[in-house]
Amino acid sequence: TVLHDVFPRRIADKLVAGQKVQPEHKDEVTIFFSDIVGFTDISAMLAPEEVMHMLDRLYTKFDELSCKHHVFKVETIGDAYMAVTNLEEDQPLDHVLRIAQFAIEAVAA
């Protein structure tokens, strides 16, 4: 379902079942934000289909990396990508390392 594409599985399952979802608290999470420098200028020089293809290729790679490093993708909006560790999965000992490895490979993508 669309809910499973947007929310973590345990939250989407509760919403589908009509259950109330209680807020959660985490003492520590690590967040990754990316934004394409010069995106407005780049997109002005390309056809819309080329922009869409460029973003699709990039974010497909980011999604693959998020699976590889167990990084939870929060959202993509336009040229922005947000992901987090130690939120969806308990990763108290290595969440910073996971997001750092993800970021290094994302920059190389």
Protein Blocks (a to p, Z undefined) as FASTA:
>chain_A
ZZlmmmcfklmmmmmnopacdddddfbdcddddddehklmmmmmpcfklmmmmmmmmmmm
mmmmmmmnopacfbdchjbccddehklpccfklmmmmmmmmmmmmmmZZ
